[in-house]
Amino acid sequence: MIGKISVLERKRESLLKLLEQPDLGTLRIDVNQALEELDDLIDELKRTFAV
């Protein structure tokens, strides 16, 4: 499970890089939402599996 959480954390980094793009426009809202949901998921996984 630790490996899968690491994969999610790397994907989170990809979203952060995307958020830095100046021409993102209204997609910025969706990327922010995805980051929030991914953060919640990672936290829940860590709590559930005591990682």
PDB file of N, CA, C and O in Angstrom, chain B, residues numbered from 101:
ATOM      1  N   MET B 101       0.824  -1.206   0.000  1.00  0.00           N
ATOM      2  CA  MET B 101       0.000   0.000   0.000  1.00  0.00           C
ATOM      3  C   MET B 101       0.859   1.257   0.000  1.00  0.00           C
ATOM      4  O   MET B 101       0.470   2.275  -0.571  1.00  0.00           O
ATOM      5  N   ILE B 102       2.011   1.191   0.630  1.00  0.00           N
ATOM      6  CA  ILE B 102       2.897   2.359   0.672  1.00  0.00           C
ATOM      7  C   ILE B 102       3.282   2.778  -0.744  1.00  0.00           C
ATOM      8  O   ILE B 102       3.356   3.968  -1.052  1.00  0.00           O
ATOM      9  N   GLY B 103       3.528   1.783  -1.604  1.00  0.00           N
ATOM     10  CA  GLY B 103       3.880   2.083  -2.991  1.00  0.00           C
ATOM     11  C   GLY B 103       2.772   2.801  -3.727  1.00  0.00           C
ATOM     12  O   GLY B 103       3.030   3.712  -4.514  1.00  0.00           O
ATOM     13  N   LYS B 104       1.537   2.396  -3.475  1.00  0.00           N
ATOM     14  CA  LYS B 104       0.407   3.034  -4.143  1.00  0.00           C
ATOM     15  C   LYS B 104       0.207   4.465  -3.657  1.00  0.00           C
ATOM     16  O   LYS B 104      -0.160   5.347  -4.433  1.00  0.00           O
ATOM     17  N   ILE B 105       0.449   4.687  -2.378  1.00  0.00           N
ATOM     18  CA  ILE B 105       0.344   6.052  -1.851  1.00  0.00           C
ATOM     19  C   ILE B 105       1.436   6.921  -2.469  1.00  0.00           C
ATOM     20  O   ILE B 105       1.203   8.089  -2.781  1.00  0.00           O
ATOM     21  N   SER B 106       2.624   6.353  -2.644  1.00  0.00           N
ATOM     22  CA  SER B 106       3.719   7.091  -3.274  1.00  0.00           C
ATOM     23  C   SER B 106       3.364   7.494  -4.702  1.00  0.00           C
ATOM     24  O   SER B 106       3.705   8.590  -5.146  1.00  0.00           O
ATOM     25  N   VAL B 107       2.681   6.604  -5.415  1.00  0.00           N
ATOM     26  CA  VAL B 107       2.241   6.909  -6.777  1.00  0.00           C
ATOM     27  C   VAL B 107       1.275   8.093  -6.757  1.00  0.00           C
ATOM     28  O   VAL B 107       1.384   9.004  -7.578  1.00  0.00           O
ATOM     29  N   LEU B 108       0.339   8.075  -5.824  1.00  0.00           N
ATOM     30  CA  LEU B 108      -0.617   9.182  -5.711  1.00  0.00           C
ATOM     31  C   LEU B 108       0.096  10.492  -5.384  1.00  0.00           C
ATOM     32  O   LEU B 108      -0.260  11.546  -5.911  1.00  0.00           O
ATOM     33  N   GLU B 109       1.096  10.425  -4.519  1.00  0.00           N
ATOM     34  CA  GLU B 109       1.835  11.635  -4.161  1.00  0.00           C
ATOM     35  C   GLU B 109       2.614  12.177  -5.361  1.00  0.00           C
ATOM     36  O   GLU B 109       2.747  13.392  -5.508  1.00  0.00           O
ATOM     37  N   ARG B 110       3.121  11.306  -6.207  1.00  0.00           N
ATOM     38  CA  ARG B 110       3.818  11.769  -7.417  1.00  0.00           C
ATOM     39  C   ARG B 110       2.829  12.403  -8.387  1.00  0.00           C
ATOM     40  O   ARG B 110       3.141  13.406  -9.029  1.00  0.00           O
ATOM     41  N   LYS B 111       1.655  11.828  -8.492  1.00  0.00           N
ATOM     42  CA  LYS B 111       0.635  12.412  -9.370  1.00  0.00           C
ATOM     43  C   LYS B 111       0.206  13.777  -8.844  1.00  0.00           C
ATOM     44  O   LYS B 111      -0.124  14.674  -9.621  1.00  0.00           O
ATOM     45  N   ARG B 112       0.211  13.929  -7.526  1.00  0.00           N
ATOM     46  CA  ARG B 112      -0.107  15.220  -6.923  1.00  0.00           C
ATOM     47  C   ARG B 112       0.907  16.273  -7.367  1.00  0.00           C
ATOM     48  O   ARG B 112       0.549  17.417  -7.647  1.00  0.00           O
ATOM     49  N   GLU B 113       2.183  15.869  -7.427  1.00  0.00           N
ATOM     50  CA  GLU B 113       3.236  16.779  -7.890  1.00  0.00           C
ATOM     51  C   GLU B 113       2.972  17.221  -9.328  1.00  0.00           C
ATOM     52  O   GLU B 113       3.232  18.371  -9.682  1.00  0.00           O
ATOM     53  N   SER B 114       2.463  16.323 -10.147  1.00  0.00           N
ATOM     54  CA  SER B 114       2.127  16.672 -11.533  1.00  0.00           C
ATOM     55  C   SER B 114       1.030  17.726 -11.576  1.00  0.00           C
ATOM     56  O   SER B 114       1.072  18.644 -12.396  1.00  0.00           O
ATOM     57  N   LEU B 115       0.050  17.591 -10.693  1.00  0.00           N
ATOM     58  CA  LEU B 115      -1.019  18.591 -10.629  1.00  0.00           C
ATOM     59  C   LEU B 115      -0.480  19.940 -10.180  1.00  0.00           C
ATOM     60  O   LEU B 115      -0.905  20.981 -10.682  1.00  0.00           O
ATOM     61  N   LEU B 116       0.453  19.927  -9.238  1.00  0.00           N
ATOM     62  CA  LEU B 116       1.050  21.185  -8.784  1.00  0.00           C
ATOM     63  C   LEU B 116       1.803  21.878  -9.922  1.00  0.00           C
ATOM     64  O   LEU B 116       1.729  23.098 -10.068  1.00  0.00           O
ATOM     65  N   LYS B 117       2.524  21.099 -10.722  1.00  0.00           N
ATOM     66  CA  LYS B 117       3.237  21.676 -11.871  1.00  0.00           C
ATOM     67  C   LYS B 117       2.245  22.244 -12.877  1.00  0.00           C
ATOM     68  O   LYS B 117       2.476  23.304 -13.459  1.00  0.00           O
ATOM     69  N   LEU B 118       1.150  21.540 -13.076  1.00  0.00           N
ATOM     70  CA  LEU B 118       0.121  22.036 -13.990  1.00  0.00           C
ATOM     71  C   LEU B 118      -0.457  23.350 -13.487  1.00  0.00           C
ATOM     72  O   LEU B 118      -0.746  24.250 -14.275  1.00  0.00           O
ATOM     73  N   LEU B 119      -0.622  23.457 -12.197  1.00  0.00           N
ATOM     74  CA  LEU B 119      -1.189  24.664 -11.599  1.00  0.00           C
ATOM     75  C   LEU B 119      -0.297  25.883 -11.826  1.00  0.00           C
ATOM     76  O   LEU B 119      -0.778  27.016 -11.802  1.00  0.00           O
ATOM     77  N   GLU B 120       0.982  25.660 -12.042  1.00  0.00           N
ATOM     78  CA  GLU B 120       1.931  26.756 -12.260  1.00  0.00           C
ATOM     79  C   GLU B 120       1.837  27.343 -13.669  1.00  0.00           C
ATOM     80  O   GLU B 120       2.407  28.401 -13.938  1.00  0.00           O
ATOM     81  N   GLN B 121       1.126  26.670 -14.562  1.00  0.00           N
ATOM     82  CA  GLN B 121       1.006  27.139 -15.942  1.00  0.00           C
ATOM     83  C   GLN B 121       0.181  28.431 -15.987  1.00  0.00           C
ATOM     84  O   GLN B 121      -0.940  28.465 -15.480  1.00  0.00           O
ATOM     85  N   PRO B 122       0.723  29.478 -16.583  1.00  0.00           N
ATOM     86  CA  PRO B 122       0.013  30.762 -16.605  1.00  0.00           C
ATOM     87  C   PRO B 122      -1.228  30.762 -17.504  1.00  0.00           C
ATOM     88  O   PRO B 122      -2.131  31.574 -17.301  1.00  0.00           O
ATOM     89  N   ASP B 123      -1.285  29.870 -18.487  1.00  0.00           N
ATOM     90  CA  ASP B 123      -2.394  29.875 -19.439  1.00  0.00           C
ATOM     91  C   ASP B 123      -3.473  28.850 -19.103  1.00  0.00           C
ATOM     92  O   ASP B 123      -4.192  28.391 -19.991  1.00  0.00           O
ATOM     93  N   LEU B 124      -3.588  28.497 -17.848  1.00  0.00           N
ATOM     94  CA  LEU B 124      -4.524  27.454 -17.423  1.00  0.00           C
ATOM     95  C   LEU B 124      -5.980  27.931 -17.485  1.00  0.00           C
ATOM     96  O   LEU B 124      -6.887  27.129 -17.708  1.00  0.00           O
ATOM     97  N   GLY B 125      -6.198  29.200 -17.293  1.00  0.00           N
ATOM     98  CA  GLY B 125      -7.543  29.756 -17.377  1.00  0.00           C
ATOM     99  C   GLY B 125      -8.485  29.176 -16.334  1.00  0.00           C
ATOM    100  O   GLY B 125      -8.121  29.009 -15.170  1.00  0.00           O
ATOM    101  N   THR B 126      -9.706  28.871 -16.772  1.00  0.00           N
ATOM    102  CA  THR B 126     -10.716  28.381 -15.837  1.00  0.00           C
ATOM    103  C   THR B 126     -10.449  26.949 -15.378  1.00  0.00           C
ATOM    104  O   THR B 126     -11.062  26.484 -14.416  1.00  0.00           O
ATOM    105  N   LEU B 127      -9.542  26.247 -16.054  1.00  0.00           N
ATOM    106  CA  LEU B 127      -9.183  24.898 -15.609  1.00  0.00           C
ATOM    107  C   LEU B 127      -8.485  24.916 -14.250  1.00  0.00           C
ATOM    108  O   LEU B 127      -8.411  23.894 -13.569  1.00  0.00           O
ATOM    109  N   ARG B 128      -7.983  26.069 -13.866  1.00  0.00           N
ATOM    110  CA  ARG B 128      -7.323  26.219 -12.566  1.00  0.00           C
ATOM    111  C   ARG B 128      -8.260  25.779 -11.431  1.00  0.00           C
ATOM    112  O   ARG B 128      -7.814  25.181 -10.452  1.00  0.00           O
ATOM    113  N   ILE B 129      -9.534  26.071 -11.567  1.00  0.00           N
ATOM    114  CA  ILE B 129     -10.528  25.681 -10.558  1.00  0.00           C
ATOM    115  C   ILE B 129     -10.592  24.162 -10.449  1.00  0.00           C
ATOM    116  O   ILE B 129     -10.619  23.615  -9.346  1.00  0.00           O
ATOM    117  N   ASP B 130     -10.618  23.482 -11.592  1.00  0.00           N
ATOM    118  CA  ASP B 130     -10.681  22.019 -11.598  1.00  0.00           C
ATOM    119  C   ASP B 130      -9.406  21.397 -11.030  1.00  0.00           C
ATOM    120  O   ASP B 130      -9.463  20.402 -10.307  1.00  0.00           O
ATOM    121  N   VAL B 131      -8.270  21.982 -11.360  1.00  0.00           N
ATOM    122  CA  VAL B 131      -7.001  21.454 -10.851  1.00  0.00           C
ATOM    123  C   VAL B 131      -6.941  21.637  -9.336  1.00  0.00           C
ATOM    124  O   VAL B 131      -6.498  20.739  -8.621  1.00  0.00           O
ATOM    125  N   ASN B 132      -7.377  22.784  -8.849  1.00  0.00           N
ATOM    126  CA  ASN B 132      -7.417  23.003  -7.401  1.00  0.00           C
ATOM    127  C   ASN B 132      -8.327  21.991  -6.715  1.00  0.00           C
ATOM    128  O   ASN B 132      -7.983  21.451  -5.663  1.00  0.00           O
ATOM    129  N   GLN B 133      -9.482  21.739  -7.308  1.00  0.00           N
ATOM    130  CA  GLN B 133     -10.425  20.764  -6.748  1.00  0.00           C
ATOM    131  C   GLN B 133      -9.801  19.366  -6.736  1.00  0.00           C
ATOM    132  O   GLN B 133      -9.923  18.633  -5.755  1.00  0.00           O
ATOM    133  N   ALA B 134      -9.141  19.012  -7.819  1.00  0.00           N
ATOM    134  CA  ALA B 134      -8.485  17.701  -7.893  1.00  0.00           C
ATOM    135  C   ALA B 134      -7.407  17.575  -6.820  1.00  0.00           C
ATOM    136  O   ALA B 134      -7.266  16.519  -6.203  1.00  0.00           O
ATOM    137  N   LEU B 135      -6.648  18.642  -6.595  1.00  0.00           N
ATOM    138  CA  LEU B 135      -5.614  18.627  -5.548  1.00  0.00           C
ATOM    139  C   LEU B 135      -6.235  18.427  -4.166  1.00  0.00           C
ATOM    140  O   LEU B 135      -5.730  17.643  -3.363  1.00  0.00           O
ATOM    141  N   GLU B 136      -7.321  19.134  -3.894  1.00  0.00           N
ATOM    142  CA  GLU B 136      -7.985  18.993  -2.595  1.00  0.00           C
ATOM    143  C   GLU B 136      -8.489  17.566  -2.384  1.00  0.00           C
ATOM    144  O   GLU B 136      -8.317  16.988  -1.311  1.00  0.00           O
ATOM    145  N   GLU B 137      -9.107  17.012  -3.413  1.00  0.00           N
ATOM    146  CA  GLU B 137      -9.640  15.659  -3.291  1.00  0.00           C
ATOM    147  C   GLU B 137      -8.522  14.627  -3.170  1.00  0.00           C
ATOM    148  O   GLU B 137      -8.646  13.661  -2.418  1.00  0.00           O
ATOM    149  N   LEU B 138      -7.445  14.828  -3.898  1.00  0.00           N
ATOM    150  CA  LEU B 138      -6.310  13.914  -3.812  1.00  0.00           C
ATOM    151  C   LEU B 138      -5.663  13.988  -2.439  1.00  0.00           C
ATOM    152  O   LEU B 138      -5.279  12.964  -1.874  1.00  0.00           O
ATOM    153  N   ASP B 139      -5.540  15.201  -1.897  1.00  0.00           N
ATOM    154  CA  ASP B 139      -4.995  15.357  -0.544  1.00  0.00           C
ATOM    155  C   ASP B 139      -5.859  14.623   0.481  1.00  0.00           C
ATOM    156  O   ASP B 139      -5.343  13.944   1.369  1.00  0.00           O
ATOM    157  N   ASP B 140      -7.179  14.767   0.346  1.00  0.00           N
ATOM    158  CA  ASP B 140      -8.092  14.070   1.259  1.00  0.00           C
ATOM    159  C   ASP B 140      -7.936  12.558   1.143  1.00  0.00           C
ATOM    160  O   ASP B 140      -7.915  11.847   2.148  1.00  0.00           O
ATOM    161  N   LEU B 141      -7.828  12.074  -0.088  1.00  0.00           N
ATOM    162  CA  LEU B 141      -7.672  10.640  -0.316  1.00  0.00           C
ATOM    163  C   LEU B 141      -6.366  10.121   0.283  1.00  0.00           C
ATOM    164  O   LEU B 141      -6.354   9.077   0.935  1.00  0.00           O
ATOM    165  N   ILE B 142      -5.287  10.831   0.068  1.00  0.00           N
ATOM    166  CA  ILE B 142      -3.987  10.420   0.617  1.00  0.00           C
ATOM    167  C   ILE B 142      -4.037  10.397   2.134  1.00  0.00           C
ATOM    168  O   ILE B 142      -3.558   9.449   2.757  1.00  0.00           O
ATOM    169  N   ASP B 143      -4.610  11.429   2.733  1.00  0.00           N
ATOM    170  CA  ASP B 143      -4.730  11.470   4.200  1.00  0.00           C
ATOM    171  C   ASP B 143      -5.554  10.302   4.725  1.00  0.00           C
ATOM    172  O   ASP B 143      -5.192   9.670   5.718  1.00  0.00           O
ATOM    173  N   GLU B 144      -6.665  10.021   4.051  1.00  0.00           N
ATOM    174  CA  GLU B 144      -7.535   8.926   4.489  1.00  0.00           C
ATOM    175  C   GLU B 144      -6.822   7.572   4.360  1.00  0.00           C
ATOM    176  O   GLU B 144      -6.934   6.724   5.245  1.00  0.00           O
ATOM    177  N   LEU B 145      -6.103   7.376   3.279  1.00  0.00           N
ATOM    178  CA  LEU B 145      -5.353   6.136   3.095  1.00  0.00           C
ATOM    179  C   LEU B 145      -4.284   5.963   4.183  1.00  0.00           C
ATOM    180  O   LEU B 145      -4.094   4.872   4.720  1.00  0.00           O
ATOM    181  N   LYS B 146      -3.597   7.063   4.491  1.00  0.00           N
ATOM    182  CA  LYS B 146      -2.555   6.993   5.519  1.00  0.00           C
ATOM    183  C   LYS B 146      -3.158   6.669   6.887  1.00  0.00           C
ATOM    184  O   LYS B 146      -2.584   5.892   7.650  1.00  0.00           O
ATOM    185  N   ARG B 147      -4.319   7.266   7.200  1.00  0.00           N
ATOM    186  CA  ARG B 147      -4.978   6.975   8.466  1.00  0.00           C
ATOM    187  C   ARG B 147      -5.479   5.532   8.517  1.00  0.00           C
ATOM    188  O   ARG B 147      -5.332   4.847   9.529  1.00  0.00           O
ATOM    189  N   THR B 148      -6.069   5.087   7.417  1.00  0.00           N
ATOM    190  CA  THR B 148      -6.639   3.751   7.360  1.00  0.00           C
ATOM    191  C   THR B 148      -5.580   2.664   7.493  1.00  0.00           C
ATOM    192  O   THR B 148      -5.769   1.673   8.199  1.00  0.00           O
ATOM    193  N   PHE B 149      -4.471   2.866   6.809  1.00  0.00           N
ATOM    194  CA  PHE B 149      -3.443   1.834   6.798  1.00  0.00           C
ATOM    195  C   PHE B 149      -2.268   2.174   7.714  1.00  0.00           C
ATOM    196  O   PHE B 149      -1.238   1.500   7.681  1.00  0.00           O
ATOM    197  N   ALA B 150      -2.418   3.207   8.522  1.00  0.00           N
ATOM    198  CA  ALA B 150      -1.411   3.622   9.510  1.00  0.00           C
ATOM    199  C   ALA B 150      -0.024   3.700   8.903  1.00  0.00           C
ATOM    200  O   ALA B 150       0.938   3.133   9.421  1.00  0.00           O
ATOM    201  N   VAL B 151       0.055   4.414   7.797  1.00  0.00           N
ATOM    202  CA  VAL B 151       1.341   4.577   7.091  1.00  0.00           C
ATOM    203  C   VAL B 151       2.032   5.792   7.628  1.00  0.00           C
ATOM    204  O   VAL B 151       3.130   6.125   7.183  1.00  0.00           O
TER     205      VAL B 151
END
